[in-house]
Amino acid sequence: MFGERAAGWKLASFTSVLAVMALCLQLGEARSASGCLLDVEACTTLAIEYANGKGRPKDPERAVALFREGCEAGHQRACNGLGLAYAHGSGVEADGKRAVALFERACLLDEARGCHNLGFVYRWGVSVEKDWAVAAQWFEVGCRKGYAQSCATAGALLIIGVADGPQVKRGRDLMQRGCGLGDDRSCEALKGVDAVTLGGFK
């Protein structure tokens, strides 16, 4: 009898394990379908995979839907991704002004790439009036939030004086920060600044 009970217990336990596994598979399929059911971070990662065609077939429209869902939930990378989609017209009709608004939202949510993208649109006048002083401000924010590629550009714009005259020390500090973050362009720019400013910084 004990043996029969033990066998029955093992069978019940095995059945329970199978049930749990089946539930996990169902949840996994649901998350793959909706993207954001369980985790907004997973939603954004899934959107990036669809946008880039890495890990799954490229599907710009699906990426936009997931980016939008993630951004509405307050995820900074999702807002930046949605902004890029609108900027490039990928999976959605191009809308530069909406892209700028999404980059700004991403930046305010501490997504450094969003700040960098704002710097880019103001530097080149993409859907906004070209303004190098404003561009320098956004690039600097991106740099200070940790996006290394913003640092060289921010530093260069400040050094040439696009905002309140030349600010060599401040610009150099940003380049040094970018170099420390591993950005080769910042390192090269820093060498160039040091080569032509022999008298020190004030």
MILUM-260871 format. One record per residue: residue in one letter; chain; y, x, z of N, C-alpha, C, CB in turn. Coordinates in Angstrom, 2 decimals, decimal comma, padded with zeros to 5 digits, always signed. Atoms other than C-alpha are relative to their C-alpha. Glycine has a CB too. Layout:
<nodes>
NODE residuo cadena    n_py    n_px    n_pz   ca_py   ca_px   ca_pz    c_py    c_px    c_pz   cb_py   cb_px   cb_pz
NODE       A      A       Y       X       Z       Y       X       Z       Y       X       Z       Y       X       Z
...
</nodes>
This chain:
<nodes>
NODE residuo cadena    n_py    n_px    n_pz   ca_py   ca_px   ca_pz    c_py    c_px    c_pz   cb_py   cb_px   cb_pz
NODE       M      A -001,21 +000,83 +000,00 +000,00 +000,00 +000,00 +001,26 +000,87 +000,00 +000,01 -000,94 +001,22
NODE       F      A -001,17 -000,89 -000,06 +002,39 +002,80 +000,89 +000,24 +000,63 -001,37 -000,20 +001,10 +001,07
NODE       G      A -000,12 -000,61 +001,33 +001,62 +004,40 -002,44 +000,61 -000,97 -000,99 -001,36 +000,47 -000,50
NODE       E      A -000,55 +001,00 +000,91 +002,38 +001,17 -004,25 +001,49 -000,20 +000,26 -000,74 -001,33 +000,16
NODE       R      A -001,42 +000,14 -000,35 +005,68 +000,83 -002,34 +000,80 +001,19 -000,51 +000,18 -000,15 +001,52
NODE       A      A -000,68 -001,21 +000,45 +006,60 +004,42 -003,13 +000,19 -000,04 -001,51 -000,79 +001,26 +000,40
NODE       A      A -000,10 +000,08 +001,45 +005,83 +003,87 -006,78 +001,05 -001,02 -000,41 -001,37 -000,35 -000,61
NODE       G      A -000,98 +001,03 +000,29 +007,86 +000,69 -006,76 +001,42 +000,47 +000,26 -000,29 -001,23 +000,82
NODE       W      A -001,33 -000,53 -000,34 +010,78 +002,46 -005,08 +000,48 +000,97 -001,08 -000,03 +000,72 +001,37
NODE       K      A -000,36 -000,96 +001,05 +010,66 +005,25 -007,66 +000,40 -000,73 -001,28 -001,17 +000,96 -000,28
NODE       L      A -000,31 +000,76 +001,20 +010,62 +002,69 -010,47 +001,37 -000,68 +000,12 -001,10 -001,05 -000,26
NODE       A      A -001,29 +000,66 -000,21 +013,54 +000,79 -008,95 +001,14 +001,01 -000,09 +000,03 -000,71 +001,36
NODE       S      A -001,03 -001,03 +000,03 +015,49 +004,03 -008,47 +000,26 +000,45 -001,42 -000,40 +001,20 +000,87
NODE       F      A -000,13 -000,44 +001,39 +014,79 +005,10 -012,05 +000,75 -001,04 -000,82 -001,38 +000,27 -000,61
NODE       T      A -000,68 +001,10 +000,70 +015,89 +001,68 -013,29 +001,48 -000,02 +000,34 -000,65 -001,34 +000,36
NODE       S      A -001,41 -000,03 -000,42 +019,10 +001,97 -011,26 +000,74 +001,13 -000,70 +000,10 +000,17 +001,52
NODE       V      A -000,62 -001,14 +000,68 +019,80 +005,40 -012,74 +000,28 -000,35 -001,45 -000,90 +001,25 +000,09
NODE       L      A -000,18 +000,39 +001,38 +019,29 +004,01 -016,23 +001,17 -000,97 -000,15 -001,28 -000,61 -000,56
NODE       A      A -001,08 +000,99 +000,04 +021,64 +001,14 -015,45 +001,36 +000,68 +000,13 -000,18 -001,04 +001,12
NODE       V      A -001,25 -000,74 -000,18 +024,32 +003,54 -014,22 +000,35 +000,78 -001,26 -000,10 +000,96 +001,21
NODE       M      A -000,24 -000,76 +001,23 +023,89 +005,73 -017,30 +000,49 -000,92 -001,11 -001,29 +000,72 -000,44
NODE       A      A -000,42 +000,95 +001,03 +024,20 +002,68 -019,55 +001,45 -000,43 +000,22 -000,93 -001,23 -000,01
NODE       L      A -001,37 +000,39 -000,32 +027,39 +001,64 -017,73 +000,98 +001,10 -000,37 +000,13 -000,35 +001,48
NODE       C      A -000,86 -001,14 +000,33 +028,84 +005,12 -018,12 +000,21 +000,10 -001,51 -000,60 +001,31 +000,54
NODE       L      A -000,11 -000,04 +001,46 +028,08 +005,05 -021,85 +000,92 -001,10 -000,51 -001,38 -000,12 -000,64
NODE       Q      A -000,86 +001,10 +000,41 +029,73 +001,66 -022,16 +001,46 +000,31 +000,29 -000,41 -001,29 +000,71
NODE       L      A -001,38 -000,37 -000,36 +032,83 +002,93 -020,33 +000,52 +001,08 -000,93 +000,07 +000,47 +001,46
NODE       G      A -000,40 -001,06 +000,91 +032,88 +006,01 -022,51 +000,36 -000,54 -001,36 -001,10 +001,03 -000,12
NODE       E      A -000,30 +000,61 +001,28 +032,73 +003,90 -025,65 +001,30 -000,79 +000,08 -001,16 -000,91 -000,44
NODE       A      A -001,23 +000,78 -000,16 +035,46 +001,64 -024,28 +001,21 +000,91 +000,02 -000,04 -000,83 +001,29
NODE       R      A -001,13 -000,92 -000,06 +037,66 +004,63 -023,53 +000,29 +000,57 -001,38 -000,26 +001,13 +001,00
NODE       S      A -000,20 -000,52 +001,34 +037,08 +006,02 -027,00 +000,67 -001,03 -000,89 -001,33 +000,42 -000,61
NODE       A      A -000,58 +001,05 +000,82 +038,02 +002,66 -028,45 +001,45 -000,27 +000,36 -000,81 -001,28 +000,13
NODE       S      A -001,35 +000,35 -000,42 +041,11 +001,97 -026,37 +000,84 +001,21 +000,33 -000,05 -000,92 +001,20
NODE       G      A -000,71 -001,23 -000,28 +042,00 +005,50 -025,39 +000,54 +000,09 +001,41 +001,11 +000,17 -000,95
NODE       C      A -000,72 -000,07 -001,26 +043,84 +004,60 -022,20 -000,63 -000,84 +001,10 +001,41 -000,43 -000,19
NODE       L      A +000,61 +000,89 -000,98 +041,39 +002,40 -020,34 -000,10 +000,66 +001,37 -001,36 -000,43 -000,47
NODE       L      A +000,27 -000,66 -001,27 +040,60 +004,99 -017,68 +001,05 +001,04 +000,37 -001,33 +000,65 -000,05
NODE       D      A -000,78 -001,19 -000,29 +043,07 +007,83 -018,01 +001,06 +000,19 -001,09 -000,91 +001,25 +000,10
NODE       V      A -001,07 -000,17 +000,97 +046,48 +008,21 -019,67 -000,05 +001,39 -000,63 +001,36 -000,23 +000,65
NODE       E      A +000,14 -001,36 +000,54 +045,89 +011,95 -020,06 -001,06 +000,02 -001,10 -000,36 +000,99 +001,12
NODE       A      A +001,07 +000,08 +001,01 +042,66 +011,19 -021,92 +000,51 -000,73 -001,25 -001,24 -000,73 +000,57
NODE       C      A -000,60 +000,74 +001,11 +044,60 +008,72 -024,07 +000,78 +000,95 -000,91 +000,91 -001,13 +000,53
NODE       T      A -000,83 -000,92 +000,77 +047,04 +011,43 -025,14 -000,84 +001,06 -000,70 +001,02 +000,67 +000,91
NODE       T      A +000,89 -000,99 +000,61 +044,31 +013,98 -025,75 -000,71 -000,59 -001,21 -001,03 +000,51 +001,02
NODE       L      A +000,66 +000,69 +001,09 +042,49 +011,48 -027,92 +000,97 -000,19 -001,17 -000,56 -001,35 +000,46
NODE       A      A -001,01 +000,18 +001,04 +045,71 +010,75 -029,82 +000,24 +001,29 -000,76 +001,32 -000,49 +000,61
NODE       I      A -000,22 -001,30 +000,64 +046,24 +014,46 -030,51 -001,17 +000,35 -000,90 +000,20 +001,11 +001,07
NODE       E      A +001,18 -000,27 +000,83 +042,68 +014,76 -031,80 +000,06 -000,81 -001,29 -001,29 -000,34 +000,78
NODE       Y      A -000,13 +000,83 +001,21 +043,25 +011,86 -034,20 +001,14 +000,50 -000,88 +000,23 -001,47 +000,39
NODE       A      A -001,15 -000,46 +000,77 +046,63 +013,26 -035,25 -000,30 +001,28 -000,77 +001,20 +000,23 +000,93
NODE       N      A +000,28 -001,31 +000,60 +045,30 +016,76 -035,98 -001,33 +000,07 -000,73 +000,02 +001,05 +001,06
NODE       G      A +001,31 -000,03 +000,63 +041,83 +015,83 -037,14 -000,92 +001,04 +000,60 +000,14 +000,25 -001,45
NODE       K      A +000,83 -000,98 -000,69 +040,27 +018,13 -034,58 -000,86 -000,71 +001,04 +000,87 +001,10 +000,67
NODE       G      A +000,91 +000,65 -000,92 +037,18 +016,87 -032,78 -000,42 -001,38 -000,44 +000,63 -000,08 +001,35
NODE       R      A +000,32 +001,31 +000,55 +037,19 +013,63 -034,74 +000,76 -000,17 -001,31 +000,35 -001,15 +001,02
NODE       P      A -000,69 +000,16 +001,29 +038,24 +012,37 -038,20 +001,50 -000,27 +000,18 -000,64 -001,14 -000,79
NODE       K      A -001,44 +000,20 -000,09 +041,98 +012,47 -038,82 +000,35 -001,45 -000,27 +000,74 +000,92 -000,99
NODE       D      A -000,38 +001,41 +000,11 +043,53 +009,05 -038,31 +001,40 -000,16 +000,58 -001,03 -000,93 +000,74
NODE       P      A -001,39 +000,05 -000,49 +047,36 +009,08 -038,06 +000,38 -001,33 +000,61 +000,94 +000,32 -001,11
NODE       E      A -000,35 +001,32 -000,53 +047,62 +005,33 -037,51 -000,59 -000,20 +001,39 -000,49 -001,10 -000,94
NODE       R      A +000,64 +000,12 -001,31 +045,15 +005,44 -034,63 +000,73 +000,89 +001,01 -001,50 +000,38 -000,08
NODE       A      A -000,73 -000,91 -000,87 +047,01 +008,42 -033,20 +001,30 -000,63 +000,49 +000,30 +001,31 -000,72
NODE       V      A -001,27 +000,64 -000,37 +050,30 +006,51 -033,26 -000,23 -001,09 +001,04 +000,68 -000,60 -001,25
NODE       A      A +000,29 +001,07 -000,95 +048,74 +003,55 -031,46 -000,28 +000,56 +001,39 -001,19 -000,84 -000,48
NODE       L      A +000,34 -000,61 -001,28 +047,39 +005,82 -028,74 +001,20 +000,69 +000,62 -001,15 +000,99 -000,17
NODE       F      A -001,23 -000,64 -000,51 +050,60 +007,84 -028,44 +000,93 -001,06 +000,59 +000,72 +000,79 -001,12
NODE       R      A -000,89 +001,06 -000,47 +052,54 +004,60 -028,07 -000,48 -000,54 +001,35 +000,08 -001,13 -001,03
NODE       E      A +000,57 +000,51 -001,25 +050,19 +003,34 -025,37 +000,24 +000,99 +001,14 -001,50 -000,28 -000,15
NODE       G      A -000,21 -001,02 -001,02 +050,43 +006,63 -023,50 +001,46 +000,13 +000,39 -000,51 +001,33 -000,48
NODE       C      A -001,43 -000,12 -000,29 +054,21 +006,82 -023,80 +000,49 -001,17 +000,83 +000,80 +000,10 -001,30
NODE       E      A -000,39 +001,18 -000,78 +054,62 +003,27 -022,53 -000,46 +000,10 +001,44 -000,56 -001,27 -000,64
NODE       A      A +000,50 -000,22 -001,36 +052,57 +004,36 -019,53 +000,72 +001,16 +000,70 -001,50 +000,28 -000,03
NODE       G      A -000,80 -001,05 -000,62 +055,06 +007,19 -018,92 -000,54 +001,40 -000,14 +000,15 -000,29 +001,42
NODE       H      A +000,56 -001,34 +000,19 +053,08 +010,15 -020,24 +000,88 +000,80 -000,95 -001,45 -000,08 -000,54
NODE       Q      A -001,00 -000,76 +000,75 +055,46 +012,86 -021,47 -000,52 +000,55 -001,32 +000,49 +001,13 +000,84
NODE       R      A +000,54 -000,55 +001,26 +053,17 +014,47 -024,06 -000,20 -001,10 -001,03 -001,33 +000,72 +000,26
NODE       A      A +000,17 +001,12 +000,92 +052,46 +011,06 -025,55 +001,33 -000,36 -000,66 -000,58 -001,22 +000,73
NODE       C      A -001,32 +000,30 +000,55 +056,19 +010,41 -025,98 +000,41 +001,04 -001,04 +001,06 -000,06 +001,12
NODE       N      A -000,32 -001,04 +000,96 +056,65 +013,75 -027,69 -000,83 -000,15 -001,27 -000,22 +001,39 +000,62
NODE       G      A +000,87 +000,19 +001,16 +053,65 +013,11 -029,94 +000,44 -001,17 -000,86 -001,41 -000,21 +000,45
NODE       L      A -000,49 +001,16 +000,74 +055,01 +009,70 -030,89 +001,30 +000,35 -000,72 +000,21 -001,19 +000,95
NODE       G      A -001,22 -000,45 +000,64 +058,37 +011,29 -031,61 -000,27 +000,82 -001,25 +000,84 +000,81 +000,97
NODE       L      A +000,37 -000,80 +001,17 +056,74 +013,79 -033,96 -000,53 -000,88 -001,12 -001,06 +001,04 +000,38
NODE       A      A +000,52 +000,92 +001,02 +054,93 +010,96 -035,73 +001,14 -000,69 -000,73 -000,93 -001,05 +000,65
NODE       Y      A -001,16 +000,65 +000,63 +058,24 +009,17 -036,35 +000,82 +001,00 -000,80 +000,88 -000,68 +001,05
NODE       A      A -000,78 -001,03 +000,69 +059,93 +012,42 -037,35 -000,61 +000,34 -001,36 +000,11 +001,26 +000,85
NODE       H      A +000,69 -000,41 +001,23 +057,30 +013,24 -039,99 -000,51 -001,19 -000,81 -001,16 +000,90 +000,35
NODE       G      A +000,53 +001,15 +000,71 +056,38 +009,69 -040,98 -001,51 +000,05 -000,10 +000,60 -000,08 -001,37
NODE       S      A +001,45 -000,12 -000,02 +052,77 +010,30 -039,99 -000,62 -001,17 +000,75 -000,42 +001,34 +000,63
NODE       G      A +000,62 +001,15 -000,62 +050,90 +007,07 -039,36 +000,98 -001,12 +000,30 -000,67 +000,40 +001,25
NODE       V      A -001,05 +000,99 -000,26 +054,17 +005,17 -039,14 +001,16 +000,32 -000,93 +000,45 +000,02 +001,52
NODE       E      A -001,16 -000,25 +000,86 +057,32 +004,76 -041,23 +000,97 +000,95 +000,70 +000,71 -001,33 -000,37
NODE       A      A -000,90 -001,00 -000,59 +059,65 +007,70 -040,65 +001,27 -000,67 +000,54 +000,37 +001,07 -001,05
NODE       D      A -001,19 +000,56 -000,64 +062,51 +006,91 -038,28 +000,58 +001,11 +000,88 -000,34 -001,30 +000,85
NODE       G      A -000,55 -001,15 -000,70 +064,59 +009,90 -037,27 +000,68 -000,34 +001,31 +000,97 +000,69 -000,88
NODE       K      A -000,70 +000,37 -001,22 +066,71 +008,10 -034,71 -000,98 -000,36 +001,12 +000,95 -001,18 -000,27
NODE       R      A +001,01 +000,33 -001,01 +063,65 +006,74 -032,95 -000,69 +001,27 +000,48 -001,02 -000,99 -000,56
NODE       A      A +000,61 -001,28 -000,38 +062,14 +010,22 -033,00 +000,86 +000,72 +001,03 -000,20 +000,90 -001,24
NODE       V      A -000,92 -000,67 -000,93 +065,23 +011,63 -031,29 -000,07 -000,66 +001,37 +001,44 -000,03 -000,54
NODE       A      A +000,07 +000,71 -001,27 +065,09 +008,93 -028,61 -001,29 +000,32 +000,75 +000,11 -001,51 -000,23
NODE       L      A +001,28 -000,31 -000,63 +061,42 +009,69 -027,96 -000,04 +001,44 +000,50 -001,15 -000,25 -000,98
NODE       F      A -000,07 -001,39 -000,46 +062,05 +013,43 -027,75 +000,82 +000,09 +001,29 +000,63 +000,91 -001,09
NODE       E      A -000,83 -000,01 -001,20 +064,78 +012,76 -025,21 -000,78 -000,57 +001,19 +001,29 -000,81 -000,23
NODE       R      A +000,80 +000,57 -001,08 +062,46 +010,55 -023,17 -001,04 +001,00 +000,48 -000,68 -001,31 -000,45
NODE       A      A +001,01 -000,99 -000,35 +059,75 +013,21 -023,29 +000,62 +001,13 +000,83 -000,66 +000,57 -001,26
NODE       C      A -000,68 -001,08 -000,72 +062,22 +015,88 -022,16 +000,36 -000,42 +001,42 +001,25 +000,44 -000,75
NODE       L      A -000,36 +000,49 -001,33 +063,45 +013,76 -019,27 -001,22 -000,18 +000,89 +000,75 -001,33 -000,13
NODE       L      A +001,26 +000,08 -000,75 +059,80 +013,35 -018,27 -000,63 +001,37 +000,21 -000,99 -000,91 -000,73
NODE       D      A +000,42 -001,40 -000,22 +059,55 +017,19 -018,13 -000,98 +000,53 -001,03 -000,61 +000,13 +001,35
NODE       E      A +000,77 -000,58 +001,10 +057,83 +017,76 -021,47 +000,91 +000,98 -000,74 -000,56 -001,11 -000,98
NODE       A      A -000,89 -001,03 +000,54 +059,39 +021,06 -022,54 +000,07 -000,04 -001,53 -000,47 +001,37 +000,45
NODE       R      A -000,02 +000,08 +001,47 +058,39 +020,58 -026,19 +000,96 -001,09 -000,47 -001,42 -000,27 -000,54
NODE       G      A -000,96 +001,03 +000,35 +060,44 +017,40 -026,23 +001,42 +000,55 +000,01 -000,11 -001,18 +000,96
NODE       C      A -001,32 -000,64 -000,09 +063,48 +019,41 -025,14 +000,21 +000,93 -001,20 +000,16 +000,79 +001,34
NODE       H      A -000,07 -000,91 +001,14 +062,74 +022,02 -027,81 +000,25 -000,78 -001,29 -001,31 +000,83 -000,12
NODE       N      A -000,18 +000,80 +001,21 +062,48 +019,33 -030,48 +001,41 -000,59 -000,08 -001,04 -001,12 -000,06
NODE       L      A -001,40 +000,46 -000,01 +065,86 +017,95 -029,40 +000,92 +001,13 -000,45 +000,40 -000,50 +001,40
NODE       G      A -000,78 -001,14 +000,45 +067,30 +021,42 -029,82 -000,08 +000,17 -001,50 -000,47 +001,26 +000,69
NODE       F      A +000,21 -000,16 +001,44 +065,81 +021,58 -033,30 +000,82 -001,02 -000,79 -001,48 -000,15 -000,34
NODE       V      A -000,69 +001,03 +000,79 +067,26 +018,26 -034,48 +001,51 +000,18 +000,06 -000,38 -001,41 +000,49
NODE       Y      A -001,44 -000,23 -000,08 +070,74 +019,13 -033,21 +000,40 +001,28 -000,70 +000,44 +000,03 +001,45
NODE       R      A -000,33 -001,26 +000,69 +070,61 +022,64 -034,61 +000,11 -000,23 -001,51 -001,07 +001,08 +000,30
NODE       W      A +000,05 +000,19 +001,45 +069,75 +021,41 -038,11 +000,60 -001,33 -000,44 -001,43 +000,09 -000,47
NODE       G      A -000,60 +001,28 +000,39 +071,39 +017,98 -037,99 -000,99 -000,98 -000,58 +001,09 +000,23 -000,98
NODE       V      A +001,04 +000,91 +000,47 +068,19 +015,99 -038,42 +000,17 -001,35 +000,71 -001,44 +000,59 +000,26
NODE       S      A -000,23 +001,36 -000,53 +069,09 +012,30 -037,91 +001,10 -000,06 +001,06 -001,28 -000,55 +000,58
NODE       V      A -001,15 -000,05 -000,91 +072,01 +013,40 -035,70 +001,03 +000,92 -000,63 -000,41 +000,49 +001,44
NODE       E      A -001,02 -000,92 +000,49 +075,28 +015,18 -036,32 -000,31 +001,41 +000,50 +001,42 -000,45 +000,45
NODE       K      A +000,30 -001,38 -000,38 +074,71 +018,93 -036,34 +000,97 +000,47 +001,09 +000,06 +000,94 -001,24
NODE       D      A -000,82 -000,46 -001,12 +075,94 +020,42 -033,06 -000,73 +001,15 +000,69 +000,29 -001,16 +001,01
NODE       W      A +000,70 -001,17 -000,54 +074,92 +023,95 -032,14 +000,17 +000,14 +001,50 +000,50 +001,25 -000,69
NODE       A      A -000,21 -000,08 -001,45 +076,41 +023,70 -028,66 -001,01 -000,90 +000,72 +001,45 -000,40 +000,37
NODE       V      A +000,98 +000,92 -000,58 +074,25 +020,68 -027,87 -001,41 +000,55 -000,21 +000,13 -001,42 -000,62
NODE       A      A +001,31 -000,60 +000,28 +071,28 +022,39 -029,53 -000,31 +001,09 +001,02 -000,04 +000,57 -001,42
NODE       A      A +000,20 -001,09 -000,97 +071,76 +025,41 -027,26 -000,37 -000,55 +001,37 +001,26 +000,87 +000,10
NODE       Q      A +000,30 +000,60 -001,30 +071,74 +023,16 -024,20 -001,45 -000,47 +000,08 +000,95 -001,17 +000,27
NODE       W      A +001,37 +000,51 -000,02 +068,46 +021,50 -025,17 -001,03 +001,13 -000,08 -000,22 -000,97 -001,16
NODE       F      A +000,91 -001,15 +000,08 +066,82 +024,79 -026,13 -000,09 +000,69 +001,36 +000,48 +000,99 -001,09
NODE       E      A +000,01 -000,63 -001,32 +067,86 +026,22 -022,77 -000,83 -000,82 +000,99 +001,43 +000,17 +000,52
NODE       V      A +000,82 +000,85 -000,88 +066,35 +023,22 -020,97 -001,48 +000,22 -000,29 +000,38 -001,50 -000,17
NODE       G      A +001,39 -000,23 +000,38 +063,13 +023,71 -022,92 -000,51 +001,33 +000,51 -000,15 -000,06 -001,49
NODE       C      A +000,37 -001,33 -000,49 +063,09 +027,39 -022,02 -000,22 -000,03 +001,50 +001,08 +001,02 -000,35
NODE       R      A +000,11 +000,01 -001,47 +063,67 +026,75 -018,32 -001,14 -000,88 +000,48 +001,32 -000,48 +000,62
NODE       K      A +001,16 +000,81 -000,35 +060,93 +024,12 -018,34 -001,31 +000,69 -000,38 +000,08 -001,36 -000,68
NODE       G      A +001,19 -000,79 +000,25 +058,54 +026,79 -019,60 -000,48 +000,08 -001,43 -001,06 -000,51 +000,79
NODE       Y      A +000,42 -000,12 +001,39 +058,43 +026,47 -023,39 +000,61 +001,26 -000,59 +000,42 -001,26 -000,83
NODE       A      A -000,48 -001,34 +000,33 +058,70 +030,10 -024,44 +000,75 +000,06 -001,32 -001,16 +000,95 -000,05
NODE       Q      A -000,62 -000,07 +001,32 +059,64 +029,45 -028,07 +001,45 -000,48 +000,01 -000,81 -000,81 -000,99
NODE       S      A -001,40 +000,44 -000,10 +062,88 +027,80 -026,94 +000,92 +001,12 +000,43 +000,12 -001,16 +000,98
NODE       C      A -000,84 -000,99 -000,69 +064,09 +030,90 -025,16 +000,78 +000,89 -000,95 -000,86 +000,86 +000,88
NODE       A      A -000,69 -000,89 +000,92 +064,92 +033,21 -028,08 +001,14 -000,72 -000,70 -000,98 +000,56 -001,03
NODE       T      A -001,03 +000,75 +000,71 +066,84 +030,51 -029,92 +001,15 -000,35 +000,92 -000,59 -001,28 -000,61
NODE       A      A -001,05 +000,31 -000,97 +068,73 +029,39 -026,81 +000,84 +001,23 +000,29 -000,60 -000,55 +001,30
NODE       G      A -000,71 -001,23 -000,31 +069,59 +032,98 -025,99 +000,91 +000,43 -001,13 -000,98 +001,10 +000,31
NODE       A      A -000,79 -000,41 +001,16 +070,79 +033,76 -029,51 +001,23 -000,88 -000,17 -000,84 -000,03 -001,27
NODE       L      A -001,13 +000,91 +000,16 +072,98 +030,66 -029,69 +001,08 +000,25 +001,06 -000,47 -001,45 +000,06
NODE       L      A -000,97 -000,28 -001,06 +074,60 +031,48 -026,35 +000,71 +001,33 -000,23 -000,68 +000,01 +001,37
NODE       I      A -000,60 -001,32 +000,22 +075,19 +035,11 -027,28 +001,04 -000,04 -001,11 -001,09 +001,02 -000,35
NODE       I      A -000,99 +000,05 +001,08 +076,97 +034,23 -030,53 +001,16 -000,94 +000,35 -000,67 -000,46 -001,31
NODE       G      A -001,16 +000,74 -000,51 +079,18 +031,87 -028,54 +000,17 -001,41 -000,51 +001,19 +000,73 -000,32
NODE       V      A -000,14 +001,38 +000,50 +078,39 +028,37 -029,75 +000,49 -000,95 +001,08 -001,32 -000,50 -000,56
NODE       A      A -000,42 +000,86 -001,12 +079,20 +026,98 -026,30 +000,86 +000,80 +000,97 -001,23 -000,60 +000,73
NODE       D      A -000,93 -000,65 -000,94 +082,28 +028,16 -024,37 +000,07 +001,51 -000,17 -000,41 -000,31 +001,42
NODE       G      A -000,14 -001,43 +000,26 +082,39 +031,58 -026,02 -001,29 +000,76 +000,25 +001,11 +000,57 +000,85
NODE       P      A +001,22 -000,82 -000,16 +079,84 +034,44 -026,04 -000,43 +000,11 +001,47 +000,23 +001,41 -000,58
NODE       Q      A +000,56 -000,12 -001,35 +077,57 +034,45 -022,98 -001,22 +000,93 -000,09 -000,41 -001,42 +000,58
NODE       V      A +001,03 -000,99 +000,28 +075,64 +037,66 -023,40 -001,04 +000,08 +001,12 +000,63 +001,36 -000,20
NODE       K      A +000,94 -000,14 -001,11 +074,10 +037,95 -019,94 -000,91 -001,21 +000,11 +000,74 +000,21 +001,31
NODE       R      A +000,80 +001,23 -000,10 +072,99 +034,35 -019,83 -001,01 -000,09 -001,15 +000,91 -001,25 -000,01
NODE       G      A +000,89 +000,02 +001,15 +071,55 +034,59 -023,33 -001,12 +001,01 +000,13 +000,77 +000,26 -001,27
NODE       R      A +001,02 -001,04 -000,19 +069,76 +037,83 -022,52 -001,02 -000,43 +001,05 +000,66 +001,32 +000,42
NODE       D      A +000,91 +000,47 -001,05 +068,29 +036,30 -019,37 -001,03 -000,98 -000,56 +000,80 -000,67 +001,15
NODE       L      A +000,92 +000,95 +000,61 +066,79 +033,49 -021,45 -001,02 +000,71 -000,89 +000,76 -001,04 -000,81
NODE       M      A +000,93 -000,78 +000,83 +065,31 +035,97 -023,92 -001,02 +000,74 +000,87 +000,77 +000,99 -000,87
NODE       Q      A +000,90 -000,70 -000,92 +063,87 +037,94 -021,03 -001,03 -000,97 +000,59 +000,80 +000,68 +001,14
NODE       R      A +000,93 +001,02 -000,51 +062,34 +034,75 -019,65 -001,06 -000,32 -001,05 +000,77 -001,29 +000,40
NODE       G      A +000,94 +000,29 +001,07 +060,79 +033,97 -023,02 -000,99 +001,12 -000,21 +000,74 -000,27 -001,29
NODE       C      A +000,88 -001,17 +000,15 +059,41 +037,48 -023,31 -001,04 +000,01 +001,11 +000,83 +001,31 +000,01
NODE       G      A +000,92 +000,05 -001,14 +057,90 +037,14 -019,85 -001,04 -001,10 -000,14 +000,77 -000,19 +001,27
NODE       L      A +000,94 +001,10 +000,24 +056,26 +033,90 -021,00 -000,93 +000,29 -001,18 +000,76 -001,30 -000,25
NODE       G      A +000,90 -000,40 +001,08 +054,61 +035,77 -023,86 +000,48 -000,28 -001,40 -001,29 -000,66 +000,19
NODE       D      A -000,53 +000,28 +001,33 +056,91 +034,92 -026,77 +000,48 +001,29 -000,66 +001,14 -001,03 +000,08
NODE       D      A -000,34 -001,26 +000,68 +057,05 +037,91 -029,15 +001,40 -000,04 -000,59 -001,02 +000,29 -001,10
NODE       R      A -001,33 +000,11 +000,59 +060,21 +036,63 -030,83 +001,08 +000,26 +001,04 +000,20 -001,38 -000,64
NODE       S      A -000,95 -000,25 -001,09 +062,01 +036,65 -027,49 +000,04 +001,48 +000,35 -000,37 -000,82 +001,24
NODE       C      A +000,07 -001,44 -000,32 +060,81 +040,20 -026,82 +000,77 +000,81 -001,04 -001,47 +000,48 +000,06
NODE       E      A -000,70 -000,72 +001,06 +062,09 +041,40 -030,20 +001,50 -000,24 +000,06 -000,54 -000,42 -001,37
NODE       A      A -001,42 +000,31 -000,12 +065,41 +039,61 -029,73 +000,62 +000,75 +001,16 +000,21 -001,51 +000,17
NODE       L      A -000,48 -000,72 -001,17 +065,77 +041,18 -026,30 +000,24 +001,46 -000,32 -001,00 -000,13 +001,15
NODE       K      A -000,19 -001,40 +000,40 +065,29 +044,65 -027,76 +001,25 +000,15 -000,85 -001,23 +000,51 -000,78
NODE       G      A -001,18 -000,07 +000,86 +067,94 +043,91 -030,36 +001,29 -000,11 +000,80 -000,05 -001,10 -001,04
NODE       V      A -001,19 +000,16 -000,83 +070,44 +042,75 -027,76 +000,27 +001,28 +000,79 -000,16 -001,20 +000,97
NODE       D      A -000,16 -001,21 -000,79 +069,83 +045,81 -025,59 +000,44 +001,19 -000,84 -001,30 +000,33 +000,71
NODE       A      A -000,35 -001,11 +000,88 +070,23 +048,11 -028,59 +001,49 +000,02 -000,35 -000,82 -000,06 -001,26
NODE       V      A -001,40 +000,05 +000,42 +073,75 +046,90 -029,34 +000,97 -000,24 +001,16 +000,19 -001,08 -001,04
NODE       T      A -000,87 +000,19 -001,17 +075,08 +046,31 -025,83 -000,26 +001,13 +000,97 -000,24 -001,39 +000,69
NODE       L      A +000,25 -001,21 -000,80 +075,22 +049,77 -024,30 +000,82 +000,06 +001,27 +000,27 +001,22 -000,82
NODE       G      A -000,89 -000,11 -001,15 +077,93 +049,09 -021,80 -000,41 -000,83 +001,20 +001,36 -000,39 -000,41
NODE       G      A +000,44 +000,83 -001,11 +075,95 +046,78 -019,56 +000,54 -001,42 -000,12 +000,42 +000,61 +001,32
NODE       F      A -000,38 +001,41 +000,03 +076,43 +043,10 -018,83 +000,87 -000,35 +001,20 -001,26 -000,89 -000,02
NODE       K      A -000,94 +000,41 -001,06 +079,16 +041,45 -016,78 -000,03 -001,49 +000,17 +001,44 +000,48 -000,30
</nodes>
